[in-house]
Amino acid sequence: VQLQASGGGLVQPGGSLRLSCTASGSVSSLNVMGWYRQSPGQQRELVAAITSNGSTNYEDSVKGRFTVSRDNAKTSVYLHMKSLKPEDTAVYYCYAKRRPWDTSAFWGQGTQVTVSS
């Protein structure tokens, strides 16, 4: 499975961005898709995830500001980010798992999001 992420960039505080990630290859049964992020000197943290039945999970600091969604084919995942803050600045990585309990995942290449005036 290959994941291709896009949509990062530079945005002012309070602005919005939409990240996209599309899976290709053996994409059947990708139960969980979502996004992690990593800031310099920080560990990678889960931002948001969505299962194939639509259940979502968010990191506390992004609740109410970020929305994760999937397309009907379940091969793409999106992250709609609004009210962005400087602390949201990070490299965002999309990921996918066939089963929620899998210890390994498929990863995209990362896309930079910078929130700065």
Salt bridges, closest charged atoms under 4 A:
GLU45 OE2 - ARG37 NE 2.71
GLU59 OE1 - ARG37 NH2 3.92
ASP60 OD1 - LYS63 NZ 3.02
ASP88 OD1 - ARG37 NH1 3.00
ASP88 OD2 - ARG65 NH1 2.76
ASP102 OD1 - ARG99 NE 3.00
